[in-house]
Amino acid sequence: MSKKNTKYIFVTGGVTSSLGKGIVSASLGLLLKSRGFNVTIQKLDPYINIDPGTLNPYEHGECYVTEDGAETDLDLGHYERFLDSPTSQDNNVTTGRIYQTVIEKERKGDFLGKTVQVIPHITNEIKRRIKILAKQNYDIIITEIGGTVGDIESLPYIESVRQLRWELGENNSMVIHLTLLPYLSASGELKTKPSQHSVRQLMESGIQADVLVCRTEHKIPKEQRAKLAQFCNVPSENVIECMDADTIYQVPLDLQKQKFDEVVLKELDLPIKKESDLKDWKNFLKKHKNPKRKIEIALVGKYVSLQDSYKSIAEAFIHAGAEKETEVKVRWVYSGDITTENVAETFSGIDGMLIAPGFGDRGIEGKVLAAQYAREQSIPLLGICLGMQVITIEFARNVLGLEKANSMEFDAGTPDPVISIMADQKNVVDKGGTMRLGAWKCALKTGSKLAEIYGAKNISERHRHRYEFNSEYQQEFEKNGLVPTGFNPDTKLVETIELKDHPFYIGVQYHPEYKSTVETPHPLFIAFVQACSQRK
């Protein structure tokens, strides 16, 4: 299919937020890909931040990092995990980035003295961002619009969609509206009125929804489906039921049963290129739902009250667990609550421990205690990013005897900065988008556990950090058993560390969880789950 024939699908939401537009978009992408189409998904976020990189994870969950170093919304993680293909900075656009671009153009005089307005200048930039992915020759681009129809901040995006649909012409775009059917237990019925109002509000903005996807706790009776079709101006077969599922990975199969992908292809006037083949997906789901064993892994972090803060890690456990036919139960442990007195009780009965990434000094001493407990009790441990740095600090204090060893992030005046700020970060003032980000190469030592796990000497992984292992202490660490085994081939920065004579005690400066997908579970998580199972 040529570039000019790229088809566009817009996914909007109504009634309430957090309905799962990202999962529905990812599920549709998977179904269309299984039929032979080249698909990508992008997210338009209405907040004014340039990106979520400076946001507290409690605001929007984890910040997901792409191969090209973009800090993005966590929904891009869903897109990659479902489609098994990488996204980029072009797949996530925020209002902040839109306005920044327009204002920069205005300062340069690009608008030739014109009054800069939301229409046409902001909407033109939104449309340009939507269409930019078509240069990569995708057959179909799915665009998820964040927020809820009716939100003030979403209005420019809705208007841009209205304009773009007219510009693209008939059958070249469509709108899927995700809505909620609340259930009133007192009367024992699903109510369609909120969805009707939501569709009407969308129509007031000049957009007619082509398909309704209805989130619901109960099956939609035939009468309610007919009412939705009649009052929302869609065919009854275009009313798609999306019931709550035990796992997000069940959603594509539930939507497929209702021929969701066929409905979409018909609206876009596209041929059914081949029968949908989800054999591997079904096999994954079967193993996920029917594990042969169960393990419990403690995830030690500072944002555990919102589990979306560590979404990619949790999903990587699901992928690796299915691969090893093992149910991975996560014990969420707030590091700020860990003390010398309760550390043994806190981790009683676990089969493994993961020390999670993060920033700031809150809860750090609890993480250090956790690392010490895992080391001394021979509990399999995986430290990611800050987790690797915590492993380093703990070992320096309790094995090397450097009692005041610390990271310069937490104590700039520490006499033993075993974790120091990266050279190219020392003069950085701005916080947003200035860390070491995206994919970087790593060379693994021959004979190391990680080289065995990856089955390769040279790997590439995604990063998000400012601080590094201080190589001045490298020989002392090696002499005492905590060995750096992975290095960036250009900068010589230490990327990985491993403890000798321990079942599994590994720290990595990068984020392996970002690259784990249903189709390609990450080898490091597979090995970690295997080690935890062996301990059990």
Residue pairs with C-beta under 8 A, 6 or more apart in sequence:
1 38
1 137
1 139
2 137
3 134
3 135
3 137
5 172
6 134
6 137
6 138
6 139
6 140
6 141
7 139
7 140
7 141
7 172
7 173
7 268
7 270
8 130
8 140
8 141
8 143
8 164
8 168
8 172
8 173
8 174
9 28
9 140
9 141
9 142
9 143
9 173
9 174
9 175
9 176
9 264
9 268
10 143
10 145
10 161
10 165
10 173
10 174
10 175
10 176
11 21
11 24
11 25
11 28
11 142
11 143
11 144
11 145
11 175
11 176
11 177
11 178
12 21
12 145
12 149
12 158
12 161
12 175
12 176
12 177
12 178
12 202
12 207
12 209
13 19
13 21
13 145
13 147
13 148
13 149
13 177
13 178
13 179
14 148
14 149
14 150
14 177
14 178
14 179
14 180
14 194
14 195
14 198
14 199
14 201
14 202
15 148
15 179
15 180
15 182
15 194
15 195
15 198
16 148
16 180
17 147
17 148
19 178
19 179
19 180
19 215
20 178
20 215
20 242
20 248
20 251
21 75
21 144
21 145
21 146
21 178
22 43
22 74
22 75
22 78
22 79
22 144
23 78
23 248
23 251
24 176
24 178
24 213
24 242
24 251
24 255
25 41
25 75
25 78
25 79
25 142
25 144
26 41
26 75
26 78
26 79
26 81
26 82
26 83
27 82
27 251
27 252
27 255
27 260
28 142
28 176
28 255
28 260
28 261
28 264
29 39
29 40
29 41
29 79
29 82
29 83
29 142
30 82
30 83
30 252
30 278
30 281
31 252
31 255
31 256
31 260
31 261
31 276
31 278
32 39
32 140
32 261
32 264
32 265
33 39
33 83
34 276
34 277
34 278
34 281
35 261
35 265
35 272
35 273
35 274
35 275
35 276
36 273
36 274
37 139
37 140
37 270
37 273
38 137
38 138
38 139
38 140
39 83
39 138
39 139
39 140
39 141
39 142
40 79
40 83
40 85
40 87
40 91
40 133
40 136
40 138
40 140
40 141
40 142
41 76
41 79
41 83
41 87
41 91
41 141
41 142
41 143
41 144
42 87
42 90
42 91
42 92
42 93
42 130
42 133
42 141
42 142
42 143
42 144
43 72
43 73
43 75
43 76
43 79
43 91
43 92
43 93
43 143
43 144
43 146
44 93
44 94
44 126
44 129
44 130
44 143
44 144
44 145
44 146
44 157
45 52
45 73
45 92
45 93
45 94
45 95
45 146
46 94
46 95
46 145
46 146
46 147
46 151
46 153
46 154
46 157
47 94
47 95
47 96
47 146
47 153
48 94
48 95
48 96
48 99
48 153
49 55
49 94
49 96
49 432
50 94
50 96
50 97
50 100
50 432
50 433
51 63
51 70
51 71
51 72
51 92
51 94
51 96
51 97
51 432
51 433
52 59
52 60
52 63
52 71
52 72
52 73
53 63
53 71
53 431
53 432
53 433
53 435
54 431
54 432
55 63
57 63
57 303
57 306
57 308
57 309
58 303
58 305
58 306
58 309
60 73
60 74
61 74
61 306
61 308
61 309
61 311
62 74
62 77
62 308
62 309
62 310
62 311
62 312
63 71
63 72
63 74
63 464
64 71
64 72
64 73
64 74
64 75
64 76
64 77
64 311
64 312
64 514
65 71
65 72
65 437
65 438
65 462
65 463
65 464
65 511
65 514
66 72
66 76
66 86
66 87
66 88
66 89
66 91
66 92
66 438
66 462
67 86
67 88
67 438
67 439
67 462
68 88
68 89
68 438
68 439
69 89
69 437
69 438
69 439
70 88
70 89
70 91
70 92
70 437
70 438
71 433
71 437
71 464
72 87
72 89
72 91
72 92
73 92
73 146
74 308
74 311
74 312
75 144
76 87
76 91
76 92
77 311
77 312
77 315
77 514
78 248
79 87
79 91
80 86
80 87
80 514
80 517
81 315
81 319
81 516
81 517
81 518
82 252
82 517
82 518
84 517
84 518
84 519
84 520
90 129
90 132
90 133
91 133
93 126
93 129
95 153
95 156
98 122
98 125
98 126
98 129
98 156
99 122
101 125
102 116
102 121
102 122
102 125
103 116
105 111
106 116
111 121
114 121
118 156
118 159
119 159
122 156
123 156
123 159
123 160
123 163
126 156
126 157
126 160
127 160
127 163
127 164
127 167
130 141
130 143
130 160
130 164
131 164
133 141
134 141
139 270
140 268
140 270
143 161
145 154
145 157
145 158
145 161
146 154
147 153
147 154
148 154
149 158
149 177
149 198
149 201
149 202
149 205
150 198
150 201
155 205
158 202
158 205
158 207
159 205
159 206
161 175
161 207
162 205
162 206
162 207
164 173
165 173
165 175
165 207
171 267
171 268
171 269
172 268
173 268
174 210
174 211
174 264
174 267
174 268
175 202
175 207
175 208
175 209
175 210
175 211
176 209
176 210
176 211
176 212
176 213
176 264
177 198
177 199
177 202
177 209
177 211
177 212
177 213
178 213
178 215
178 242
179 194
179 195
179 198
179 199
179 212
179 213
179 214
179 215
180 194
180 195
180 214
180 215
180 216
181 190
181 191
181 192
181 194
181 195
181 214
181 215
181 216
181 220
181 224
182 190
182 191
182 194
183 189
183 190
183 191
183 216
183 217
183 218
184 190
184 191
189 224
190 216
190 218
190 220
190 221
190 224
192 224
192 227
192 228
192 231
195 212
195 214
195 228
195 232
196 228
196 231
196 232
199 209
199 212
199 231
199 232
199 233
202 208
202 209
203 233
208 233
209 232
209 233
209 234
210 234
210 238
210 267
211 234
211 238
211 239
211 240
211 260
211 263
211 264
211 267
212 228
212 232
212 234
212 238
212 239
212 240
213 240
213 242
213 255
213 260
214 220
214 228
214 239
214 240
214 241
214 242
215 242
215 243
215 244
216 241
216 242
216 243
216 244
217 243
217 244
218 243
219 241
219 243
220 228
220 239
220 241
225 236
225 239
225 241
226 236
228 234
228 239
229 235
229 236
229 238
229 239
232 239
237 259
237 263
238 263
238 267
240 255
240 258
240 260
240 263
241 258
242 251
242 254
242 255
243 254
245 251
245 254
246 289
247 285
247 288
247 289
247 318
249 281
249 284
249 285
249 288
249 318
249 518
250 285
252 278
252 281
253 278
253 281
253 282
253 285
255 261
256 276
256 278
261 276
262 272
265 271
265 272
280 519
281 518
284 319
284 322
284 518
284 519
285 322
287 322
287 323
287 325
288 318
288 321
288 322
290 325
291 321
291 322
291 325
291 326
291 327
292 325
292 326
293 325
293 326
293 327
293 533
293 536
294 326
294 327
294 329
295 326
295 327
295 328
295 329
295 351
295 352
295 529
295 532
295 533
295 536
296 328
296 329
296 330
296 331
296 349
296 350
296 351
296 352
297 317
297 328
297 329
297 330
297 331
297 350
297 351
297 352
297 353
297 354
297 532
298 330
298 331
298 333
298 346
298 347
298 350
298 352
298 353
298 354
298 370
299 310
299 313
299 314
299 330
299 331
299 332
299 333
299 354
299 356
300 333
300 335
300 338
300 353
300 354
300 355
300 356
300 366
300 367
300 370
301 309
301 310
301 332
301 333
301 334
301 335
301 355
301 356
301 357
301 358
301 363
302 334
302 335
302 336
302 356
302 358
302 360
302 362
302 363
303 309
303 310
303 356
303 358
304 310
304 332
304 333
304 334
305 334
307 314
307 332
310 356
312 511
312 513
312 514
312 516
313 354
313 356
313 384
313 513
314 330
315 513
315 516
316 512
316 513
316 516
316 521
316 522
316 525
317 328
317 330
317 525
317 529
318 328
319 516
319 517
319 518
319 521
319 522
319 525
320 328
320 516
320 521
320 522
320 525
320 526
320 528
320 529
321 327
321 328
321 529
322 521
323 521
323 526
323 529
324 526
324 529
324 530
324 533
326 529
326 533
328 529
328 532
331 350
333 346
333 347
333 370
334 363
334 366
335 363
335 364
335 366
335 367
335 370
336 362
336 363
336 366
337 346
337 366
338 346
338 363
338 365
338 366
338 367
338 369
338 370
339 366
339 369
340 369
343 369
343 370
343 373
344 373
346 370
347 353
347 370
347 373
347 374
347 377
347 379
350 379
351 379
351 380
351 532
351 533
351 535
351 536
352 379
352 380
352 381
352 382
352 504
352 528
352 529
352 531
352 532
352 535
353 370
353 373
353 374
353 379
353 380
353 381
353 382
354 381
354 382
354 383
354 384
354 387
354 528
355 367
355 370
355 371
355 381
355 382
355 383
355 384
355 386
355 387
355 390
355 391
356 384
356 386
356 387
357 384
357 385
357 386
357 387
357 464
357 511
358 385
358 386
359 386
359 409
360 409
361 409
361 410
364 390
364 410
367 386
367 387
367 390
368 390
368 393
368 394
368 397
370 390
371 381
371 383
371 390
371 391
371 394
371 395
372 394
372 398
373 379
374 380
374 381
374 505
375 381
375 394
375 395
375 499
375 502
375 505
378 502
378 503
378 535
379 535
380 503
380 504
380 505
380 528
380 531
380 532
380 535
381 391
381 504
381 505
381 506
382 504
382 506
382 507
382 508
382 524
382 528
383 389
383 390
383 391
383 506
383 507
383 508
384 507
384 508
384 510
384 511
384 512
384 513
385 463
385 464
385 465
385 508
385 509
385 510
385 511
386 465
387 507
388 469
388 496
388 497
388 507
388 508
388 509
389 407
389 419
389 467
389 469
389 507
389 509
391 482
391 497
391 505
391 507
392 418
392 419
392 469
392 477
392 482
392 497
392 507
393 405
393 406
393 407
393 418
393 419
395 477
395 480
395 482
395 499
396 402
396 405
396 416
396 418
396 473
396 477
397 403
397 404
397 405
399 480
399 481
399 482
400 473
400 476
400 477
400 480
402 415
402 416
402 418
404 411
404 414
404 415
404 416
405 414
405 416
405 417
405 418
406 414
406 416
406 417
406 418
406 419
407 414
407 417
407 418
407 419
407 420
407 467
408 414
408 417
408 419
408 420
408 421
408 467
409 419
409 421
409 466
409 467
416 473
417 470
418 469
418 470
418 473
419 467
419 468
419 469
419 470
420 467
420 468
420 470
421 466
421 467
421 468
422 436
422 465
422 466
422 467
422 468
422 493
424 436
425 434
425 435
425 436
425 466
425 467
428 434
428 466
435 463
435 464
435 465
435 466
436 463
436 464
436 465
436 466
437 462
437 463
437 464
438 462
438 463
439 460
439 461
439 462
439 463
440 460
440 461
440 462
440 463
440 488
440 495
440 510
441 458
441 459
441 460
441 488
441 489
441 490
442 458
442 459
442 460
442 461
442 486
442 487
442 488
442 489
442 495
442 496
442 510
443 457
443 458
443 486
443 487
443 488
443 489
444 450
444 451
444 454
444 456
444 457
444 458
444 459
444 485
444 486
444 496
445 451
445 483
445 485
445 486
446 457
448 483
448 485
448 486
448 496
448 498
449 485
449 498
449 504
449 506
450 485
450 486
450 496
450 498
450 506
450 508
450 524
451 457
451 485
453 523
453 524
453 527
454 523
454 524
455 523
458 489
459 486
461 495
461 508
461 510
461 511
461 512
461 515
462 510
462 511
462 514
462 515
463 509
463 510
463 511
464 511
465 509
468 493
468 494
468 509
469 484
469 493
469 494
469 497
469 509
471 492
471 493
471 494
474 484
474 494
477 483
477 484
477 497
478 484
481 499
481 500
481 501
482 497
482 498
482 499
482 500
483 497
483 498
483 499
483 500
484 494
484 496
484 497
485 496
485 497
485 498
486 494
486 495
486 496
486 508
487 493
487 494
487 495
488 495
493 509
494 509
495 508
495 509
495 510
496 506
496 507
496 508
496 509
497 506
497 507
498 505
498 506
498 507
499 505
499 506
503 531
503 534
503 535
504 527
504 528
504 531
504 532
506 524
506 528
508 524
512 522
512 524
512 525
513 522
513 525
515 522
516 522
516 525
